[in-house]
Amino acid sequence: MLLTNHRLLFLFTSLLLFVTACKQEQVAADLILTNADIYTVDPDQPTATAMAIKDGRILAIGDEATIEEYRSEATEVMDLDGKFVMPGFIEGHGHFSGLGYGLMNLNFLQAKSWDEIVQMVAEKAAKTPDGEWITGRGWHQEKWTTAPELAQHGYPSHHTLSVLTKDHPVVLRHASGHSLFANEAAMKLAGVTAETPDPRGGHILKDNQGQPIGVFEERAMSLINEAYAAYRDGLSPQALVGEWQEGIELAQKECLAKGVTSFQDAGSSFQEIEDYQKLAEAGELDLRLWVMARLSYNKLAAGLGNQFPIVDAGDHFFTCRAIKSEVDGALGAFGAWLLEPYDDKPDFVGQNTTLLETVDSIAGLAIDKKMQLCVHAIGDRANQEVLNLFEKRFAENGEQDYRWRIEHSQHLAVEDIPRFAELGVIASMQAIHCTSDAPFVEKRLGTERARTGAYPWRSLLDAGAVVTNGTDVPVEDVDPLASYYATVTRKRPDSGMEFFPEQAMTREEGIYSYTMANAYAAFEENDKGSLSPGKLADIVVLSNNLLSCSEAEIMETKVLTTIVNGEVKYQRNEK
């Protein structure tokens, strides 16, 4: 009997050693990050100094001694020299192909005057064959240091530009995307004259003689867009596909260089959705895309087939589980739909760009397809109407985990702020808009509306709402560090101007808004948003600790390394 017990003990010990050896072999990490200052955004283990990664996911996180157990001869080890490590930034609302096109076309985000823009366009025209359209984006009349001559509400007339671009139609989109500027050649192709009426939900700006000055707001943009679309219809399919592919490649590189590992695209066509899915399944996406389908009600109703929603295609690189709509425009272009008139346009309350009945019909599609509904609303009237619509739909369809979103949620009536948490509606906001728009918000809304309801992050958070973050690129630069700076300071880095800093987030809340909040807002919190065992290894390494560095150092912070799916996708060249 004693011999049998010894034999059993021997067999058990041998089996344990074998299992342990197999286990160690099975869990050997592909990549280990060591000597790091890691902020996990995981309350169960907020900080660490080392991390093990295998098969694109986080295997373990802790100190060096703990993580050393996962090291083998084949494991790659990165010594991060004490640098700050956090989950990769998730862009919570942007336009991915728009970013790509913006990198290929004229960009006016840094332009300080209309004269500067005219010069840029004239130089482009000199290098462009006659008849080809010239396009650009990023101008904002409220951000110019010098006003153009004969300006109407800060907008210039087309004459200066038209004289220099007689042989080229020109369309220049406002930074917000809610108005555009066209030259005389473009307006002629569009058939726009003094007699052209305003379409519903849009406005053609005209001078005192009734002549169009070249500015088209909201739905009026369709007049120029249709002429531009007709031009593009004449281009070869190969040229159009090549242009799109070049833009996507540029957009990926730009995002990765700025620490963005996931991107929530705020509106794509069915064709783009199909193309993105193909790229993901072919392994040709270097960052993860989560996309909202944005089309008319009729096209959505006809095209949302059995393949929707699309979730985690291409090994978690592509998802389309949301529908996008809108009810108003942008504050800078007088398009935000307000409860009371603009302070600087007292006879005007903005634009309701899409009928509420149409948005409600789209909400029905979202319910039927079990997809999220994401509605653009900037003005306080727009947000109130969307909250009312959501509340009605929730009551009709019963308690569910909807996670419907209001995209921007910029200007709120004080009484509507608690409703976000009460209804479970996500405030999908972009902090950089606050400081970018700060110079004109009080002019548009007056001090009291701006103080109590403009970008009210603190009030929303204190009421229990989920507040996300992003840039709305190409409206703003996709740089999350600039938006994070705005989040925690509400200051403009160029002038130091503060916009009601009592509404700022803490440093921790700011990081959460760019990581876990965005993951939650996409139903992806189990895979993204924190550096936790089992989650996707999407990581950014920064030169400064965003929790402890000075405010000035936030803007000086560099992205050193961006890791997606456990693979280094960007490495800063210090030379």
Secondary structure, DSSP 8 states (H G I E B T S, - for coil): -HHHHHHHHHHHHHHHHHHHHHHHHHT--SEEEES-EEE-S-TTS-EESEEEEETTEEEEEE-HHHHHTT--TT-EEEE-TT-EEEE-EEEEEE-HHHHHHHHHSEE-TT--SHHHHHHHHHHHHHTS-TT--EEEEEE-GGG-SS--TT-BTTB--SHHHHHH-TTS-EEEEETTSSEEEE-HHHHHHHT--TT----TTEEEEE-TTS-EEEEEEETTHHHHHHHHHHHHHTS-HHHHHHHHHHHHHHHHHHHHHTTEEEEEEEEE-HHHHHHHHHHHHTT--SSEEEEEE---HHHHHHH--TT-SEEEHHHHTEEEEEEEEES---TTTT-S--SS-BTTBTT------S-HHHHHHHHHHHHHHT-EEEEEE-SHHHHHHHHHHHHHHHHHH-S-----EEEE--B--GGGHHHHHHHT-EEE--HHHHHHHHHHHHHHH-HHHHHHHBS-HHHHHHTT--EE----TTSS---HHHHHHHHHH-B-TTT--BS-GGG---HHHHHHHTTHHHHHTTT-TTTSSS--TTSB--EEEESS-TTTS-HHHHHH--EEEEEETTEEEEE----
